[in-house]
Amino acid sequence: QVQLVESGGGLVQAGGSLRLSCAASRRTFNRYGMGWFRQAPGKEREFVAATWGSGDTAYADSVKGRFTISGDNAKNTVYLQMSSLKPEDTAVYYCAAKVGYYSFYPNNYDYWGQGTQVTVSS
């Protein structure tokens, strides 16, 4: 079992930045693929970014060059640094973990956080 707790969401103006954190209850490095997903009202949950081990990352095309996923293994925490935010980034952001390598598909993840709201005003 892995418990995940997200934090760092909030309200920001377009062009601004936020950093989301996902604290895990146990070590995830080289054990769990870690992903960030988001879900806007009326839309399906979509992949944002993922990481495995040290430096293996992937991003959705819509956030590439603006978002950065990283991890602090000593703190069992994964971060999502979001810059140049746009109104279309508004959503609830979820952290997720799956045994083994990461996946682009939410159904492949075993554990989820409660989500944190990100709202970008124009």
PyMOL commands that set and color helices and strands:
alter all, ss='L'
color gray80, all
select helices_A, chain A and resi 73-75+87-89+106-108
alter helices_A, ss='H'
color red, helices_A
select strands_A, chain A and resi 4-7+10-13+18-24+32-39+46-52+56-59+67-72+77-82+91-99+111-112+116-121
alter strands_A, ss='S'
color yellow, strands_A
deselect
rebuild
show_as cartoon
